[in-house]
Amino acid sequence: MSNALGVSPPVMINRIVDRLATPQGAQLAKVALLTAKLENAVQEETAQSAAASPDGEGKAPVVDSGAVVDRLI
């Protein structure tokens, strides 16, 4: 099994769903919930970055690996 750095974000979300032992009938809903949670976390990070920036422009975190997904969710 590879580490979180070598895993794509959608695969990491699926791994989290599996890790939580989500029943099969609820897995799709859990994936949607975690995807929305990830999007909200990205927006919050962007807002915090904008608040700290002198020009008011926030930078969104790059969600390019499973490690970033694991950190944000």
C-alpha positions, 0 to 999 in steps of 0.5 A: 500500500502506498503512502498518502503522498502518492495517492490522488485525492479521490482515492484518498476520499474512498480510503477514508470512507473504507477506513470509517467502515461505512456500510455499502449502502451509505458509501456514495453519500459518505463520499459526497459528504467528504467531498463537500467537506473538502471543498469547504476546507479549501474555501476556509483556507483561502479565506484565512489566506486572504485575511492575512494577505495585505492585498486581500487576495487569498491563495487556495491550497493545492489539493494534489495528493492524499496527504493534503486531503487527509490534512484538510478533512 
